[in-house]
């Protein structure tokens, strides 16, 4: 059975990336509407299509289906006409095979486990007692699908009718081997998807694998990704051979699959080091812990006892500056993180490996600090699809003041703490530094004096910037603003847009 799903009529209102909301309000595996009602949860998986991805993945969005979707099912215009289209509700929560409406990157199809709802652009097919779901997925994942769909519909928009018209040949003696290969491929692709923090089944970073150096950790991870890639490619080619033979198309195509068509991640030292840094920040914030796999905190009551090996930041506010002005300076904490995992003996080699991966040319600590100041947040915003879960408070281009907070740990006094514990302290450090520079300038001359003058001018610019920024922060701190995670990043971020980095 091939069916279109829910049209909310207002995705901004009813959908969230899963990372945005309070995890305690989410239900990822409800088998029925009754089960969801009993759980009293609000957010469930929503299949929205997404990037080209084969076998498993694109688990990004959640939909508000609280009280059996009451709000969406009663979403009307000013004349009382229903705006949403909650169609084919008998298919909700069921497992499926799913594909995207738009196939410009080539047709791809994947398994979707039970527990969610699909929309009109994440079209889905459901088991009806006739065609085995895995057999259907195996067939549709071969070269035949593109070959036949291009005959049925040469445009890039693949409609429900095109899928229904696909000529299916069921070869009974091949069902078991096809099912076995498909299940293997789903497992491989799921392992790949879950290796990254943007999966709700993420356990821990792949570099936390028992090796003694980060270089060895990367090499082990590289071997894992290569093995996955080869296994999946071999299985896909075997499925091609089976179905090309079943359909009698050996004169039309071969079984071989191009590497570019395998939708698995392959290790990349720069990207993987950046993701390791992101995981480290997650451990600093308390989102993750070296003592537990998976998501440790994303809403609810914060429990500091979950972080023994590496303690989470006490207030979820981590300063980023051009020097180690604070005890919880982000570079200092990152170095401690590396030390906890790999030990002190290999620390310098590990920091050098990280700096080299980031493309830096100077001292490793300077390269890492520069990455946090200039590029970390851009990478974070990209990773979380412009819905960052860590927010950068940023005074401006002179880098007078920067700090990160974790939105799930935000409290109404967070802004006040930023002002009193961090901004005021930073201003004091600048005043001390300027006084020291003036004294040194009196006793200097020549090149040394020029160097000190440049340093003084830089700090003066930062001081002026932070003074102006403090006024904005002061105004917000006095308001004691509360946020609701259900409103999502976009709406909450907008409240503080005058003091946060632009997205």
Number of C-alpha atoms within 10 A of each C-alpha: 15 18 20 19 24 23 17 22 16 12 10 12 14 18 22 25 19 22 22 23 23 19 20 13 16 21 19 18 15 20 16 17 20 12 14 24 16 10 14 15 20 21 28 26 28 28 27 25 25 17 14 20 22 23 26 23 24 19 20 19 20 26 25 23 24 20 15 16 17 11 15 24 15 13 16 14 10 6 6 9 10 14 16 18 16 18 15 12 12 9 22 20 24 19 20 25 23 27 29 25 19 19 16 12 11 12 24 21 24 27 24 25 16 17 21 28 24 28 20 21 22 22 26 29 24 19 17 10 8 7 14 15 19 23 22 21 23 26 21 24 21 24 22 19 19 17 13 16 19 15 11 15 14 11 13 15 14 22 17 17 12 15 21 13 11 13 10 12 12 15 13 7 8 13 15 12 13 23 18 14 20 27 17 16 24 20 16 20 24 18 18 22 21 17 17 19 22 17 20 17 17 18 17 22 22 19 22 16 15 13 15 15 21 25 17 15 17 21 15 17 21 17 13 15 19 15 14 20 21 13 14 24 21 16 18 23 17 18 22 23 19 19 24 21 12 14 13 9 13 13 7 9 13 13 19 14 15 8 11 7 14 15 19 23 14 17 17 14 19 15 13 21 21 19 20 21 20 19 20 25 23 21 22 26 26 29 22 26 25 22 13 12 13 18 19 21 22 22 18 12 8 14 11 12 8 18 19 11 12 19 18 23 17 12 16 21 28 26 23 26 21 16 11 14 15 16 10 17 19 25 24 15 20 20 18 17 21 21 17 14 20 19 14 14 11 14 19 15 15 23 22 18 18 25 23 19 16 18 12 17 10 12 12 20 18 16 20 24 23 17 18 18 18 11 11 16 20 15 17 19 16 12 15 17 10 14 20 23 22 23 21 22 25 21 24 16 9 16 20 26 25 21 23 22 21 22 22 25 20 19 16 14 15 18 24 20 16 24 20 14 13 20 23 16 15 21 19 13 14 20 15 11 15 18 13 12 17 14 10 15 17 9 9 14 12 7 9 12 16 13 13 17 16 11 14 20 12 14 20 18 14 20 23 13 18 25 17 11 21 20 12 16 20 15 12 19 19 12 12 13 15 12 16 13 18 19 17 22 22 15 14 16 22 12 13 17 12 16 19 19 17 12 14
